[in-house]
Amino acid sequence: MKRREFLKTTVLATAAVATGPFPARANPEKPTIRQYRKLGKTEIKMSDISFGTGKLPSPSMVLRAIDRGVNYFDTAPDYGSSEKYIGGAMKRIQRDKIYIASKFCTPPSYPSHLPPGSRKKDYIQAVEGSLSRLKTDYLDVCFVHAIGEMSKDRDAERKRLLDPEMLAAVEELKKAGKMRYLAISSHGPDNMEDLLLDAVRSDHYDVIMMAFNFMKFPRAPEVFKEADQRGVGVVAMKTLAGAKDMSLEFKGAPFAPAAFKWVLNHPEVDGLVITIKSVGDLDLFLRASGEAPSAADRRVLDQYAARYGKLYCRTGCSSCESACPAGVPVATALRYQMYFRDYGMEKRAMQSYAALNRDAERCLSCEAPNCTRSCPYGLPVQALLRAAHDDLSFAV
């Protein structure tokens, strides 16, 4: 990362800091949320570090996070027991003090996004199922999830984000007080920026959530600018660039908070969602709340990029896939391996990989790895896919 770019980002974000209410019961000896940001033109003021519940261990973790000032929880029906655990904590939560975001999905395992052709009643039933598990009357945000994952065809995915059946369901759910805002998310691998721009320009969406980190997202400013001009909130995810070394630090600056500060110092980003699995995660991650990046933060990110730049498959990139004669979904397979190796989500990763129409078994015998030659970042794609298949395949 260039020093000039880093410093410019820091100055812009410092000028754009939004403040909010501080947690009433927080322990001053432990890191807490120190900054809240307005989510676009919604009425939501979200904690800058917010809770991704993809591996939520228990209802008590929800309560611990709230005690530290976290007020935004991102869940989904296909995130295991996540919604049920949040529901288990609801009897001790003042509902209007937190925000819950879920997805148009079905249980039990990821990915279970509602497919193209779903009817209005399917969308309504999905939300009502979430409300039942969450023990609440409404969702603050509901996402059309993972746009750009179900099809490489932009027009086909655009139909999903503008589906009249979905939009009619949203209108009915809003009138019934069962959801407040419509959102869309994407971590690619196909047409991520174009589809998010389609969503922003449609005027149907209140919030977007996209993969974004310090490892090269050249079209992110285009998406951010359009969202900002239209008052659409921006939430970042996949902010740890693969989370390949959480122990890395430089002069007391740990990698994870440094990565979060870099993201949050883009003034158009209203907050980020990160998977939180333990109190240790809270202690580490909340150190970034309300903080501008330092020179040491910049150095630790540079070290990470130097070590893992040729091992991390860039989220949202699918440049090599057209070179594969077998049609292996390279980026998706490697993302599932990231869940397996780096996120500690072994079961979810293996189940998701097993559901792929074309897995990387074909790579074991491939003698012409055009994928490797086509990667713009110099990754040994074939070797990574072979390792992914070995990690993710169920033993026979």
C-alpha atoms as a printed R data frame, in Angstrom:
    type eleno elety resid chain resno       x       y       z
1   ATOM     1    CA   MET     A     1   0.000   0.000   0.000
2   ATOM     2    CA   LYS     A     2   1.421   3.403  -0.957
3   ATOM     3    CA   ARG     A     3   2.055   5.827   1.889
4   ATOM     4    CA   ARG     A     4   0.328   8.710   0.093
5   ATOM     5    CA   GLU     A     5  -2.826   6.631  -0.470
6   ATOM     6    CA   PHE     A     6  -2.809   5.462   3.144
7   ATOM     7    CA   LEU     A     7  -2.442   8.979   4.598
8   ATOM     8    CA   LYS     A     8  -5.067  10.428   2.269
9   ATOM     9    CA   THR     A     9  -7.559   7.779   3.344
10  ATOM    10    CA   THR     A    10  -6.815   8.466   7.010
11  ATOM    11    CA   VAL     A    11  -7.392  12.213   6.685
12  ATOM    12    CA   LEU     A    12 -10.664  11.782   4.793
13  ATOM    13    CA   ALA     A    13 -12.082   9.311   7.267
14  ATOM    14    CA   THR     A    14 -11.057  11.278  10.323
15  ATOM    15    CA   ALA     A    15 -13.024  14.207   8.958
16  ATOM    16    CA   ALA     A    16 -16.039  11.967   8.372
17  ATOM    17    CA   VAL     A    17 -16.235  10.346  11.822
18  ATOM    18    CA   ALA     A    18 -19.743  10.038  13.208
19  ATOM    19    CA   THR     A    19 -20.357   9.669  16.893
20  ATOM    20    CA   GLY     A    20 -23.147   7.996  18.768
21  ATOM    21    CA   PRO     A    21 -24.310   6.782  22.147
22  ATOM    22    CA   PHE     A    22 -21.776   4.985  24.315
23  ATOM    23    CA   PRO     A    23 -22.519   1.647  26.001
24  ATOM    24    CA   ALA     A    24 -24.006   2.110  29.439
25  ATOM    25    CA   ARG     A    25 -22.586  -0.976  31.115
26  ATOM    26    CA   ALA     A    26 -19.221  -1.339  29.413
27  ATOM    27    CA   ASN     A    27 -16.182  -2.281  31.472
28  ATOM    28    CA   PRO     A    28 -13.651   0.553  30.953
29  ATOM    29    CA   GLU     A    29 -10.778  -1.945  31.243
30  ATOM    30    CA   LYS     A    30 -11.958  -3.814  28.148
31  ATOM    31    CA   PRO     A    31 -12.215  -2.542  24.565
32  ATOM    32    CA   THR     A    32 -15.668  -1.197  23.730
33  ATOM    33    CA   ILE     A    33 -17.399   0.425  20.788
34  ATOM    34    CA   ARG     A    34 -16.404   4.075  20.648
35  ATOM    35    CA   GLN     A    35 -18.006   5.078  17.385
36  ATOM    36    CA   TYR     A    36 -21.435   4.726  15.794
37  ATOM    37    CA   ARG     A    37 -22.176   5.700  12.215
38  ATOM    38    CA   LYS     A    38 -25.440   6.460  10.438
39  ATOM    39    CA   LEU     A    39 -26.203   3.769   7.883
40  ATOM    40    CA   GLY     A    40 -26.988   5.760   4.751
41  ATOM    41    CA   LYS     A    41 -30.297   7.551   5.027
42  ATOM    42    CA   THR     A    42 -31.809   4.885   7.284
43  ATOM    43    CA   GLU     A    43 -32.539   5.567  10.934
44  ATOM    44    CA   ILE     A    44 -29.872   3.047  11.957
45  ATOM    45    CA   LYS     A    45 -26.731   4.195  13.772
46  ATOM    46    CA   MET     A    46 -24.575   1.082  13.726
47  ATOM    47    CA   SER     A    47 -21.502   0.239  15.748
48  ATOM    48    CA   ASP     A    48 -18.493   0.641  13.467
49  ATOM    49    CA   ILE     A    49 -17.377  -2.895  14.396
50  ATOM    50    CA   SER     A    50 -20.451  -5.102  14.159
51  ATOM    51    CA   PHE     A    51 -21.187  -8.746  14.856
52  ATOM    52    CA   GLY     A    52 -21.204 -11.331  12.086
53  ATOM    53    CA   THR     A    53 -22.868 -14.411  13.536
54  ATOM    54    CA   GLY     A    54 -21.702 -17.029  11.042
55  ATOM    55    CA   LYS     A    55 -20.182 -19.006  13.908
56  ATOM    56    CA   LEU     A    56 -22.104 -17.721  16.911
57  ATOM    57    CA   PRO     A    57 -21.283 -20.098  19.805
58  ATOM    58    CA   SER     A    58 -24.080 -19.257  22.269
59  ATOM    59    CA   PRO     A    59 -26.743 -16.712  23.283
60  ATOM    60    CA   SER     A    60 -24.364 -15.375  25.942
61  ATOM    61    CA   MET     A    61 -21.965 -14.073  23.261
62  ATOM    62    CA   VAL     A    62 -24.728 -11.804  21.998
63  ATOM    63    CA   LEU     A    63 -25.190 -10.365  25.480
64  ATOM    64    CA   ARG     A    64 -21.439  -9.940  25.975
65  ATOM    65    CA   ALA     A    65 -21.176  -8.032  22.706
66  ATOM    66    CA   ILE     A    66 -24.075  -5.760  23.611
67  ATOM    67    CA   ASP     A    67 -22.403  -5.063  26.952
68  ATOM    68    CA   ARG     A    68 -19.395  -3.824  24.960
69  ATOM    69    CA   GLY     A    69 -21.556  -1.518  22.838
70  ATOM    70    CA   VAL     A    70 -22.066  -3.659  19.728
71  ATOM    71    CA   ASN     A    71 -25.564  -2.950  18.432
72  ATOM    72    CA   TYR     A    72 -25.750  -4.475  14.920
73  ATOM    73    CA   PHE     A    73 -26.009  -8.245  14.404
74  ATOM    74    CA   ASP     A    74 -25.809  -9.860  10.971
75  ATOM    75    CA   THR     A    75 -27.364 -13.325  10.794
76  ATOM    76    CA   ALA     A    76 -29.092 -15.687   8.353
77  ATOM    77    CA   PRO     A    77 -31.293 -18.809   8.406
78  ATOM    78    CA   ASP     A    78 -28.417 -20.809   6.892
79  ATOM    79    CA   TYR     A    79 -25.854 -19.764   9.522
80  ATOM    80    CA   GLY     A    80 -26.380 -22.877  11.633
81  ATOM    81    CA   SER     A    81 -27.994 -22.052  15.001
82  ATOM    82    CA   SER     A    82 -27.244 -18.334  14.747
83  ATOM    83    CA   GLU     A    83 -30.828 -17.085  14.615
84  ATOM    84    CA   LYS     A    84 -31.910 -19.441  17.412
85  ATOM    85    CA   TYR     A    85 -29.057 -18.266  19.645
86  ATOM    86    CA   ILE     A    86 -29.985 -14.626  19.089
87  ATOM    87    CA   GLY     A    87 -33.565 -15.595  19.890
88  ATOM    88    CA   GLY     A    88 -32.328 -17.219  23.097
89  ATOM    89    CA   ALA     A    89 -30.820 -13.895  24.145
90  ATOM    90    CA   MET     A    90 -33.850 -11.774  23.238
91  ATOM    91    CA   LYS     A    91 -35.574 -12.037  26.625
92  ATOM    92    CA   ARG     A    92 -32.707 -10.017  28.107
93  ATOM    93    CA   ILE     A    93 -32.397  -7.501  25.236
94  ATOM    94    CA   GLN     A    94 -34.125  -4.161  24.853
95  ATOM    95    CA   ARG     A    95 -35.140  -4.677  21.239
96  ATOM    96    CA   ASP     A    96 -35.080  -1.060  20.106
97  ATOM    97    CA   LYS     A    97 -31.456  -0.706  21.249
98  ATOM    98    CA   ILE     A    98 -30.107  -3.230  18.739
99  ATOM    99    CA   TYR     A    99 -30.386  -3.845  15.008
100 ATOM   100    CA   ILE     A   100 -30.841  -7.289  13.466
101 ATOM   101    CA   ALA     A   101 -30.093  -8.037   9.824
102 ATOM   102    CA   SER     A   102 -30.993 -11.376   8.255
103 ATOM   103    CA   LYS     A   103 -31.336 -12.825   4.745
104 ATOM   104    CA   PHE     A   104 -33.889 -14.214   2.322
105 ATOM   105    CA   CYS     A   105 -32.646 -17.763   2.917
106 ATOM   106    CA   THR     A   106 -33.838 -21.074   4.300
107 ATOM   107    CA   PRO     A   107 -32.225 -23.339   6.909
108 ATOM   108    CA   PRO     A   108 -30.171 -25.289   7.635
109 ATOM   109    CA   SER     A   109 -26.838 -25.068   5.759
110 ATOM   110    CA   TYR     A   110 -25.085 -22.420   3.650
111 ATOM   111    CA   PRO     A   111 -25.730 -21.516   0.878
112 ATOM   112    CA   SER     A   112 -29.534 -21.685   0.926
113 ATOM   113    CA   HIS     A   113 -30.461 -18.416  -0.786
114 ATOM   114    CA   LEU     A   114 -33.951 -18.295  -2.232
115 ATOM   115    CA   PRO     A   115 -33.468 -19.260  -5.889
116 ATOM   116    CA   PRO     A   116 -34.722 -17.461  -8.985
117 ATOM   117    CA   GLY     A   117 -38.400 -18.194  -9.525
118 ATOM   118    CA   SER     A   118 -39.277 -18.020  -5.839
119 ATOM   119    CA   ARG     A   119 -42.764 -16.702  -5.196
120 ATOM   120    CA   LYS     A   120 -43.900 -13.825  -3.044
121 ATOM   121    CA   LYS     A   121 -45.083 -16.243  -0.376
122 ATOM   122    CA   ASP     A   122 -41.619 -17.871  -0.271
123 ATOM   123    CA   TYR     A   123 -39.977 -14.567   0.620
124 ATOM   124    CA   ILE     A   124 -42.608 -13.830   3.252
125 ATOM   125    CA   GLN     A   125 -42.285 -17.312   4.756
126 ATOM   126    CA   ALA     A   126 -38.489 -16.955   4.883
127 ATOM   127    CA   VAL     A   127 -38.776 -13.757   6.918
128 ATOM   128    CA   GLU     A   128 -41.475 -15.156   9.170
129 ATOM   129    CA   GLY     A   129 -39.282 -18.173   9.821
130 ATOM   130    CA   SER     A   130 -36.433 -15.876  10.820
131 ATOM   131    CA   LEU     A   131 -38.712 -13.873  13.119
132 ATOM   132    CA   SER     A   132 -39.857 -17.045  14.829
133 ATOM   133    CA   ARG     A   133 -36.304 -18.242  15.461
134 ATOM   134    CA   LEU     A   134 -35.129 -14.763  16.496
135 ATOM   135    CA   LYS     A   135 -38.047 -14.271  18.929
136 ATOM   136    CA   THR     A   136 -38.724 -10.811  17.566
137 ATOM   137    CA   ASP     A   137 -41.485  -9.054  15.648
138 ATOM   138    CA   TYR     A   138 -39.382  -7.429  12.929
139 ATOM   139    CA   LEU     A   139 -36.072  -7.355  11.083
140 ATOM   140    CA   ASP     A   140 -34.288  -4.050  10.821
141 ATOM   141    CA   VAL     A   141 -32.606  -5.155   7.587
142 ATOM   142    CA   CYS     A   142 -33.244  -8.052   5.224
143 ATOM   143    CA   PHE     A   143 -30.753  -8.968   2.500
144 ATOM   144    CA   VAL     A   144 -30.956 -10.427  -0.937
145 ATOM   145    CA   HIS     A   145 -27.789 -12.344  -0.165
146 ATOM   146    CA   ALA     A   146 -24.656 -13.132  -2.166
147 ATOM   147    CA   ILE     A   147 -25.620 -11.598  -5.489
148 ATOM   148    CA   GLY     A   148 -23.118 -12.709  -8.131
149 ATOM   149    CA   GLU     A   149 -22.755 -16.184  -6.624
150 ATOM   150    CA   MET     A   150 -25.638 -18.136  -8.131
151 ATOM   151    CA   SER     A   151 -24.933 -17.326 -11.792
152 ATOM   152    CA   LYS     A   152 -22.132 -15.888 -13.904
153 ATOM   153    CA   ASP     A   153 -24.765 -14.194 -16.065
154 ATOM   154    CA   ARG     A   154 -25.191 -10.597 -14.934
155 ATOM   155    CA   ASP     A   155 -28.662 -10.384 -16.456
156 ATOM   156    CA   ALA     A   156 -29.804 -13.504 -14.608
157 ATOM   157    CA   GLU     A   157 -28.546 -12.165 -11.284
158 ATOM   158    CA   ARG     A   158 -29.994  -8.740 -12.047
159 ATOM   159    CA   LYS     A   159 -33.395 -10.419 -12.360
160 ATOM   160    CA   ARG     A   160 -32.879 -11.825  -8.865
161 ATOM   161    CA   LEU     A   161 -32.148  -8.417  -7.358
162 ATOM   162    CA   LEU     A   162 -35.135  -6.828  -9.128
163 ATOM   163    CA   ASP     A   163 -37.515  -9.800  -8.874
164 ATOM   164    CA   PRO     A   164 -41.102  -8.421  -8.794
165 ATOM   165    CA   GLU     A   165 -42.154 -11.262  -6.474
166 ATOM   166    CA   MET     A   166 -39.433 -10.297  -3.990
167 ATOM   167    CA   LEU     A   167 -40.231  -6.590  -4.220
168 ATOM   168    CA   ALA     A   168 -43.951  -7.279  -3.685
169 ATOM   169    CA   ALA     A   169 -43.088  -9.374  -0.626
170 ATOM   170    CA   VAL     A   170 -40.913  -6.563   0.738
171 ATOM   171    CA   GLU     A   171 -43.740  -4.067   0.328
172 ATOM   172    CA   GLU     A   172 -46.125  -6.360   2.212
173 ATOM   173    CA   LEU     A   173 -43.594  -7.124   4.953
174 ATOM   174    CA   LYS     A   174 -42.886  -3.419   5.463
175 ATOM   175    CA   LYS     A   175 -46.596  -2.597   5.665
176 ATOM   176    CA   ALA     A   176 -47.008  -5.352   8.251
177 ATOM   177    CA   GLY     A   177 -44.106  -3.945  10.304
178 ATOM   178    CA   LYS     A   178 -42.053  -7.138   9.864
179 ATOM   179    CA   MET     A   179 -39.060  -5.529   8.158
180 ATOM   180    CA   ARG     A   180 -37.729  -2.004   7.869
181 ATOM   181    CA   TYR     A   181 -35.045  -1.868   5.173
182 ATOM   182    CA   LEU     A   182 -34.083  -3.840   2.068
183 ATOM   183    CA   ALA     A   183 -30.420  -4.632   1.447
184 ATOM   184    CA   ILE     A   184 -28.198  -6.570  -0.911
185 ATOM   185    CA   SER     A   185 -24.825  -8.230  -0.380
186 ATOM   186    CA   SER     A   186 -22.054  -9.536  -2.618
187 ATOM   187    CA   HIS     A   187 -18.668 -11.144  -2.261
188 ATOM   188    CA   GLY     A   188 -18.681 -12.035  -5.942
189 ATOM   189    CA   PRO     A   189 -17.101 -13.823  -7.552
190 ATOM   190    CA   ASP     A   190 -18.971 -12.579 -10.611
191 ATOM   191    CA   ASN     A   191 -20.015  -9.030 -11.488
192 ATOM   192    CA   MET     A   192 -19.880  -7.851  -7.863
193 ATOM   193    CA   GLU     A   193 -19.448  -4.144  -8.557
194 ATOM   194    CA   ASP     A   194 -21.800  -4.051 -11.557
195 ATOM   195    CA   LEU     A   195 -24.599  -5.797  -9.691
196 ATOM   196    CA   LEU     A   196 -24.228  -3.586  -6.627
197 ATOM   197    CA   LEU     A   197 -24.363  -0.528  -8.873
198 ATOM   198    CA   ASP     A   198 -27.531  -1.940 -10.460
199 ATOM   199    CA   ALA     A   199 -29.026  -2.300  -6.989
200 ATOM   200    CA   VAL     A   200 -28.019   1.188  -5.863
201 ATOM   201    CA   ARG     A   201 -29.389   2.807  -9.034
202 ATOM   202    CA   SER     A   202 -32.670   0.888  -8.820
203 ATOM   203    CA   ASP     A   203 -33.793   2.971  -5.810
204 ATOM   204    CA   HIS     A   204 -35.212  -0.178  -4.193
205 ATOM   205    CA   TYR     A   205 -32.300  -0.782  -1.820
206 ATOM   206    CA   ASP     A   206 -31.433   1.014   1.402
207 ATOM   207    CA   VAL     A   207 -28.153  -0.779   2.178
208 ATOM   208    CA   ILE     A   208 -25.412  -2.661   0.344
209 ATOM   209    CA   MET     A   209 -22.827  -4.975   1.900
210 ATOM   210    CA   MET     A   210 -19.752  -5.817  -0.149
211 ATOM   211    CA   ALA     A   211 -16.423  -7.535   0.231
212 ATOM   212    CA   PHE     A   212 -13.763  -4.886   0.795
213 ATOM   213    CA   ASN     A   213 -10.267  -4.942   2.238
214 ATOM   214    CA   PHE     A   214  -6.776  -3.550   1.690
215 ATOM   215    CA   MET     A   215  -5.898  -6.145  -0.968
216 ATOM   216    CA   LYS     A   216  -7.006  -4.319  -4.141
217 ATOM   217    CA   PHE     A   217 -10.628  -3.511  -4.918
218 ATOM   218    CA   PRO     A   218 -10.099  -1.029  -7.760
219 ATOM   219    CA   ARG     A   219 -13.780  -0.429  -8.509
220 ATOM   220    CA   ALA     A   220 -14.898   0.014  -4.905
221 ATOM   221    CA   PRO     A   221 -14.679   3.848  -5.081
222 ATOM   222    CA   GLU     A   222 -17.138   3.817  -7.994
223 ATOM   223    CA   VAL     A   223 -19.650   1.801  -5.966
224 ATOM   224    CA   PHE     A   224 -19.100   3.870  -2.822
225 ATOM   225    CA   LYS     A   225 -19.547   7.183  -4.649
226 ATOM   226    CA   GLU     A   226 -22.830   6.117  -6.226
227 ATOM   227    CA   ALA     A   227 -24.143   4.768  -2.910
228 ATOM   228    CA   ASP     A   228 -23.140   7.941  -1.078
229 ATOM   229    CA   GLN     A   229 -24.850  10.174  -3.638
230 ATOM   230    CA   ARG     A   230 -28.085   8.208  -3.311
231 ATOM   231    CA   GLY     A   231 -28.013   7.837   0.475
232 ATOM   232    CA   VAL     A   232 -27.541   4.066   0.359
233 ATOM   233    CA   GLY     A   233 -25.726   2.685   3.397
234 ATOM   234    CA   VAL     A   234 -22.462   0.765   2.915
235 ATOM   235    CA   VAL     A   235 -21.376  -2.141   5.117
236 ATOM   236    CA   ALA     A   236 -18.054  -3.901   4.500
237 ATOM   237    CA   MET     A   237 -17.351  -7.608   4.929
238 ATOM   238    CA   LYS     A   238 -14.415  -9.959   4.190
239 ATOM   239    CA   THR     A   239 -12.245  -7.235   5.679
240 ATOM   240    CA   LEU     A   240  -9.408  -9.530   6.839
241 ATOM   241    CA   ALA     A   241  -8.241 -10.515   3.331
242 ATOM   242    CA   GLY     A   242  -8.504 -14.210   4.099
243 ATOM   243    CA   ALA     A   243  -7.559 -14.045   7.810
244 ATOM   244    CA   LYS     A   244  -4.498 -16.171   7.075
245 ATOM   245    CA   ASP     A   245  -2.404 -15.010  10.034
246 ATOM   246    CA   MET     A   246  -4.243 -13.517  12.997
247 ATOM   247    CA   SER     A   247  -1.083 -13.510  15.120
248 ATOM   248    CA   LEU     A   248   0.802 -11.096  12.877
249 ATOM   249    CA   GLU     A   249   1.673  -7.727  14.407
250 ATOM   250    CA   PHE     A   250   4.193  -4.914  14.096
251 ATOM   251    CA   LYS     A   251   5.374  -2.894  17.104
252 ATOM   252    CA   GLY     A   252   2.254  -3.668  19.093
253 ATOM   253    CA   ALA     A   253  -0.126  -3.176  16.155
254 ATOM   254    CA   PRO     A   254  -2.053  -6.449  15.582
255 ATOM   255    CA   PHE     A   255  -3.132  -7.330  12.073
256 ATOM   256    CA   ALA     A   256  -6.919  -7.542  12.581
257 ATOM   257    CA   PRO     A   257  -7.491  -4.077  14.103
258 ATOM   258    CA   ALA     A   258  -5.144  -2.600  11.495
259 ATOM   259    CA   ALA     A   259  -7.216  -4.153   8.695
260 ATOM   260    CA   PHE     A   260 -10.449  -2.827  10.249
261 ATOM   261    CA   LYS     A   261  -9.053   0.686  10.667
262 ATOM   262    CA   TRP     A   262  -8.032   0.729   7.005
263 ATOM   263    CA   VAL     A   263 -11.577  -0.153   5.935
264 ATOM   264    CA   LEU     A   264 -13.307   2.237   8.336
265 ATOM   265    CA   ASN     A   265 -11.095   5.126   7.274
266 ATOM   266    CA   HIS     A   266 -12.950   5.201   3.987
267 ATOM   267    CA   PRO     A   267 -15.604   7.792   4.814
268 ATOM   268    CA   GLU     A   268 -18.282   6.173   2.649
269 ATOM   269    CA   VAL     A   269 -18.130   2.951   4.709
270 ATOM   270    CA   ASP     A   270 -20.662   3.126   7.519
271 ATOM   271    CA   GLY     A   271 -19.487   0.036   9.374
272 ATOM   272    CA   LEU     A   272 -18.116  -3.445   8.978
273 ATOM   273    CA   VAL     A   273 -19.338  -6.909   9.901
274 ATOM   274    CA   ILE     A   274 -16.845  -9.456  11.193
275 ATOM   275    CA   THR     A   275 -17.403 -12.994  12.443
276 ATOM   276    CA   ILE     A   276 -17.020 -13.020  16.231
277 ATOM   277    CA   LYS     A   277 -16.610 -16.376  17.929
278 ATOM   278    CA   SER     A   278 -15.257 -15.597  21.397
279 ATOM   279    CA   VAL     A   279 -14.583 -12.990  24.062
280 ATOM   280    CA   GLY     A   280 -11.011 -12.969  22.776
281 ATOM   281    CA   ASP     A   281 -12.321 -11.825  19.403
282 ATOM   282    CA   LEU     A   282 -14.212  -8.992  21.096
283 ATOM   283    CA   ASP     A   283 -11.090  -7.970  23.003
284 ATOM   284    CA   LEU     A   284  -9.040  -7.887  19.805
285 ATOM   285    CA   PHE     A   285 -11.492  -6.551  17.245
286 ATOM   286    CA   LEU     A   286 -13.003  -3.726  19.291
287 ATOM   287    CA   ARG     A   287  -9.556  -2.180  19.647
288 ATOM   288    CA   ALA     A   288 -10.153  -0.720  16.187
289 ATOM   289    CA   SER     A   289 -13.393   1.083  17.071
290 ATOM   290    CA   GLY     A   290 -13.160   4.831  16.592
291 ATOM   291    CA   GLU     A   291  -9.421   4.677  15.887
292 ATOM   292    CA   ALA     A   292  -7.510   6.126  12.943
293 ATOM   293    CA   PRO     A   293  -4.720   3.993  11.435
294 ATOM   294    CA   SER     A   294  -1.144   4.504  12.545
295 ATOM   295    CA   ALA     A   295   2.163   4.018  10.765
296 ATOM   296    CA   ALA     A   296   2.533   0.687  12.579
297 ATOM   297    CA   ASP     A   297  -0.867  -0.385  11.246
298 ATOM   298    CA   ARG     A   298   0.284   0.386   7.727
299 ATOM   299    CA   ARG     A   299   3.445  -1.668   8.218
300 ATOM   300    CA   VAL     A   300   1.605  -4.740   9.488
301 ATOM   301    CA   LEU     A   301  -0.730  -4.645   6.482
302 ATOM   302    CA   ASP     A   302   2.286  -4.387   4.184
303 ATOM   303    CA   GLN     A   303   3.824  -7.412   5.893
304 ATOM   304    CA   TYR     A   304   0.625  -9.408   5.478
305 ATOM   305    CA   ALA     A   305   0.400  -8.494   1.791
306 ATOM   306    CA   ALA     A   306   4.019  -9.525   1.221
307 ATOM   307    CA   ARG     A   307   3.521 -12.911   2.921
308 ATOM   308    CA   TYR     A   308   0.093 -13.870   1.640
309 ATOM   309    CA   GLY     A   309  -0.473 -11.846  -1.514
310 ATOM   310    CA   LYS     A   310   0.155 -14.894  -3.696
311 ATOM   311    CA   LEU     A   311  -1.952 -17.224  -1.548
312 ATOM   312    CA   TYR     A   312  -5.085 -15.128  -1.089
313 ATOM   313    CA   CYS     A   313  -7.693 -15.465  -3.850
314 ATOM   314    CA   ARG     A   314  -9.108 -11.950  -4.120
315 ATOM   315    CA   THR     A   315 -12.751 -11.849  -3.161
316 ATOM   316    CA   GLY     A   316 -14.837 -10.626  -6.060
317 ATOM   317    CA   CYS     A   317 -12.320 -11.680  -8.728
318 ATOM   318    CA   SER     A   318 -13.104 -14.429 -11.232
319 ATOM   319    CA   SER     A   319 -10.563 -13.517 -13.902
320 ATOM   320    CA   CYS     A   320  -9.130 -17.025 -14.214
321 ATOM   321    CA   GLU     A   321 -12.377 -18.955 -14.443
322 ATOM   322    CA   SER     A   322 -12.966 -18.472 -18.154
323 ATOM   323    CA   ALA     A   323  -9.648 -20.253 -18.773
324 ATOM   324    CA   CYS     A   324 -10.830 -23.457 -17.077
325 ATOM   325    CA   PRO     A   325 -12.128 -25.971 -19.652
326 ATOM   326    CA   ALA     A   326 -14.004 -27.865 -16.927
327 ATOM   327    CA   GLY     A   327 -15.832 -24.804 -15.613
328 ATOM   328    CA   VAL     A   328 -14.580 -25.163 -12.033
329 ATOM   329    CA   PRO     A   329 -15.886 -22.272  -9.879
330 ATOM   330    CA   VAL     A   330 -12.389 -21.320  -8.760
331 ATOM   331    CA   ALA     A   331 -13.169 -18.331  -6.553
332 ATOM   332    CA   THR     A   332 -16.048 -20.061  -4.783
333 ATOM   333    CA   ALA     A   333 -14.051 -23.238  -4.110
334 ATOM   334    CA   LEU     A   334 -11.165 -21.216  -2.684
335 ATOM   335    CA   ARG     A   335 -13.563 -19.120  -0.592
336 ATOM   336    CA   TYR     A   336 -14.931 -22.299   0.953
337 ATOM   337    CA   GLN     A   337 -11.363 -23.390   1.683
338 ATOM   338    CA   MET     A   338 -10.830 -20.035   3.388
339 ATOM   339    CA   TYR     A   339 -13.839 -20.797   5.596
340 ATOM   340    CA   PHE     A   340 -12.343 -24.219   6.339
341 ATOM   341    CA   ARG     A   341  -8.717 -23.268   7.050
342 ATOM   342    CA   ASP     A   342  -8.812 -19.663   8.181
343 ATOM   343    CA   TYR     A   343 -12.297 -19.085   9.624
344 ATOM   344    CA   GLY     A   344 -12.634 -22.345  11.553
345 ATOM   345    CA   MET     A   345 -15.926 -23.178   9.789
346 ATOM   346    CA   GLU     A   346 -14.992 -26.704   8.714
347 ATOM   347    CA   LYS     A   347 -18.441 -28.292   8.629
348 ATOM   348    CA   ARG     A   348 -20.099 -25.393   6.846
349 ATOM   349    CA   ALA     A   349 -17.261 -25.222   4.302
350 ATOM   350    CA   MET     A   350 -17.426 -28.943   3.504
351 ATOM   351    CA   GLN     A   351 -21.207 -28.943   3.162
352 ATOM   352    CA   SER     A   352 -21.109 -25.928   0.860
353 ATOM   353    CA   TYR     A   353 -18.333 -27.437  -1.255
354 ATOM   354    CA   ALA     A   354 -20.247 -30.712  -1.588
355 ATOM   355    CA   ALA     A   355 -23.171 -28.780  -3.063
356 ATOM   356    CA   LEU     A   356 -21.113 -27.350  -5.955
357 ATOM   357    CA   ASN     A   357 -22.072 -28.608  -9.399
358 ATOM   358    CA   ARG     A   358 -18.423 -28.743 -10.456
359 ATOM   359    CA   ASP     A   359 -15.797 -29.216  -7.780
360 ATOM   360    CA   ALA     A   360 -12.007 -29.158  -8.041
361 ATOM   361    CA   GLU     A   361 -11.591 -32.915  -8.445
362 ATOM   362    CA   ARG     A   362 -11.068 -32.166 -12.129
363 ATOM   363    CA   CYS     A   363  -7.955 -30.191 -11.205
364 ATOM   364    CA   LEU     A   364  -6.187 -33.312  -9.941
365 ATOM   365    CA   SER     A   365  -5.692 -34.654 -13.449
366 ATOM   366    CA   CYS     A   366  -5.553 -31.389 -15.387
367 ATOM   367    CA   GLU     A   367  -2.389 -31.186 -17.489
368 ATOM   368    CA   ALA     A   368  -2.930 -27.682 -18.832
369 ATOM   369    CA   PRO     A   369  -3.536 -25.349 -15.867
370 ATOM   370    CA   ASN     A   370  -4.559 -22.262 -17.805
371 ATOM   371    CA   CYS     A   371  -6.104 -20.949 -14.585
372 ATOM   372    CA   THR     A   372  -2.653 -20.449 -13.073
373 ATOM   373    CA   ARG     A   373  -1.409 -18.590 -16.145
374 ATOM   374    CA   SER     A   374  -4.540 -16.410 -16.155
375 ATOM   375    CA   CYS     A   375  -4.437 -15.209 -12.543
376 ATOM   376    CA   PRO     A   376  -3.663 -11.460 -12.514
377 ATOM   377    CA   TYR     A   377  -2.142 -11.779  -9.024
378 ATOM   378    CA   GLY     A   378   0.239 -14.640  -9.758
379 ATOM   379    CA   LEU     A   379  -1.449 -17.261  -7.567
380 ATOM   380    CA   PRO     A   380  -0.616 -20.953  -8.119
381 ATOM   381    CA   VAL     A   381  -4.294 -21.577  -8.796
382 ATOM   382    CA   GLN     A   382  -4.130 -25.252  -9.704
383 ATOM   383    CA   ALA     A   383  -2.085 -26.134  -6.600
384 ATOM   384    CA   LEU     A   384  -4.492 -24.139  -4.411
385 ATOM   385    CA   LEU     A   385  -7.505 -25.915  -5.929
386 ATOM   386    CA   ARG     A   386  -5.958 -29.328  -5.408
387 ATOM   387    CA   ALA     A   387  -5.335 -28.470  -1.761
388 ATOM   388    CA   ALA     A   388  -8.880 -27.131  -1.441
389 ATOM   389    CA   HIS     A   389 -10.336 -30.355  -2.829
390 ATOM   390    CA   ASP     A   390  -8.256 -32.353  -0.367
391 ATOM   391    CA   ASP     A   391  -9.434 -30.204   2.559
392 ATOM   392    CA   LEU     A   392 -13.077 -30.047   1.631
393 ATOM   393    CA   SER     A   393 -13.910 -33.481   0.268
394 ATOM   394    CA   PHE     A   394 -15.748 -35.863   2.554
395 ATOM   395    CA   ALA     A   395 -13.837 -39.109   3.095
396 ATOM   396    CA   VAL     A   396 -15.249 -42.032   1.147
